[in-house]
Amino acid sequence: MAHTCPVCGFGGLTSPAYDNAHCASFEICPSCGTEFGYHDASKSHAQLRRAWIAAGACWSSRAVAPPVDWNGIVQLKAAGFDSRVNEESVKTQLLLDLADTRHMSIHFCEPREVEETLPKLIEQNIAVMEIDGSSLASREDVFKAFAVALRMPKGWYGDEEYAGNVDAFLEYLDDVVEWVPAKGHVVLVRHSEQLWRAAARIAGELVEWWQFSVWGHHGTVHLVFVW
């Protein structure tokens, strides 16, 4: 019996994305590439769907061929999903995503999208902290910059001025809710294009740490790379 992907509407999954006990199948949808229990651990199916549509609604798998005459948009419509994505809906969704304190995630945005969203975030008591990504070239740079951006109180960790290792950095992400009382927390990494060009390994490690914070520590801070 085939099952339908709740993200893209593909009707050829071998198992339901989640069973009656809400246990994930960890099957990867060949259409949109969603791995249930992994990609949807920090983003809703609607968020994943919008990202897939915005990227072109293309067939994801290289191992499994798409059905004859397959079309992602037609598939979405047949499954009853809205296939439209426009600039205004993207901005609205960014606001909803960053104001969501239940599903922390990592975002990649244009500066204009962020600037138009910032006032509304502040209105909703979302603390927004900023870092200059072009200044990050090493782990130590990351740890120092985040200690300042997250407003770590002097003496919180004794004489420690910034995280000395990854484990300590993850503790910072846990403790920021006490340092900066707010409904939610967002860190903007400005000039991210320079960061990814000059220090891709550091940027990649930051993404991995953030994912671990979300899934392993139940982190509550959104990370936004602003190009």
Residue pairs with C-beta under 8 A, 6 or more apart in sequence:
2 11
2 12
2 13
2 14
3 11
3 13
3 14
3 15
3 16
3 17
4 10
4 11
4 13
4 79
5 11
5 13
5 17
5 29
5 31
5 32
5 34
6 17
6 45
7 29
7 32
7 34
7 40
7 45
7 48
7 49
7 52
8 29
8 31
8 32
8 34
8 49
8 52
8 57
8 72
8 75
8 76
8 79
8 81
9 31
9 75
9 76
9 78
9 79
9 80
9 81
10 29
10 30
10 31
10 32
10 75
11 79
12 30
12 31
12 67
13 25
13 27
13 29
14 27
15 25
15 27
16 25
17 24
17 25
17 27
17 36
17 40
18 24
18 25
18 36
19 25
23 37
24 36
24 37
24 38
24 40
25 36
25 37
26 35
26 36
26 37
26 38
27 35
27 36
28 34
28 35
28 61
29 35
29 36
29 60
30 59
30 60
30 61
30 63
30 64
30 66
31 59
31 60
31 61
31 66
31 72
31 75
32 48
32 49
32 52
32 60
32 72
33 39
33 52
33 60
33 61
34 40
34 45
34 48
34 52
39 48
40 48
41 214
41 215
42 103
42 104
42 105
42 106
42 211
42 214
42 215
43 51
43 103
43 105
44 103
47 93
47 97
47 103
47 105
49 76
49 81
50 85
50 89
50 90
50 93
52 72
53 72
53 73
53 76
53 83
53 85
54 85
54 90
56 72
57 72
57 73
57 76
57 83
58 72
59 66
59 70
59 72
73 83
76 82
76 83
77 83
90 113
91 113
91 116
91 117
94 107
94 109
94 113
94 114
94 117
95 117
95 120
95 121
97 103
97 105
97 107
97 222
98 107
98 117
98 121
98 126
98 184
98 186
98 222
98 224
99 121
99 124
99 126
99 183
99 184
100 184
101 183
101 184
101 220
104 213
104 214
104 219
104 220
104 221
104 222
105 214
105 222
105 223
106 207
106 210
106 211
106 222
106 223
106 224
106 225
107 222
107 223
107 224
107 225
108 192
108 224
108 225
108 227
109 224
109 225
109 226
109 227
110 226
110 227
111 190
111 226
111 227
114 188
114 224
114 226
118 128
121 128
121 186
122 128
124 183
124 184
125 182
125 183
125 184
126 182
126 183
126 184
126 185
126 186
127 180
127 182
127 184
127 185
127 186
128 186
128 188
129 149
129 150
129 151
129 180
129 185
129 186
129 187
129 188
130 149
130 187
130 188
130 189
130 190
131 145
131 146
131 149
131 187
131 188
131 189
131 190
132 145
132 190
132 191
133 189
133 190
133 191
133 192
133 194
133 195
133 203
133 225
133 226
134 190
134 191
134 194
134 195
134 198
135 141
135 145
136 142
136 145
136 195
136 199
136 202
136 203
137 198
137 199
137 202
138 199
138 202
139 166
139 202
139 205
140 162
141 202
142 169
142 202
142 205
142 206
143 162
143 163
143 164
143 168
143 169
144 161
144 162
146 162
146 163
146 169
146 172
146 187
147 161
147 162
147 163
147 172
149 187
150 172
150 173
150 176
150 179
150 180
150 187
151 176
151 179
151 180
152 162
152 172
152 175
152 179
153 179
156 175
156 179
157 168
160 168
163 169
163 171
163 172
166 209
169 209
170 209
170 212
170 213
170 216
170 217
170 219
173 210
173 213
173 217
173 219
173 221
174 213
174 217
174 219
176 185
176 220
176 221
177 185
177 220
184 220
184 222
185 220
185 221
185 222
186 221
186 222
186 224
187 221
187 222
187 223
187 224
188 224
188 226
189 195
189 206
189 223
189 224
189 225
189 226
190 226
191 226
192 203
192 225
192 226
192 227
193 227
195 202
195 203
195 225
196 203
196 225
203 225
206 223
207 223
210 219
210 223
213 219
213 221
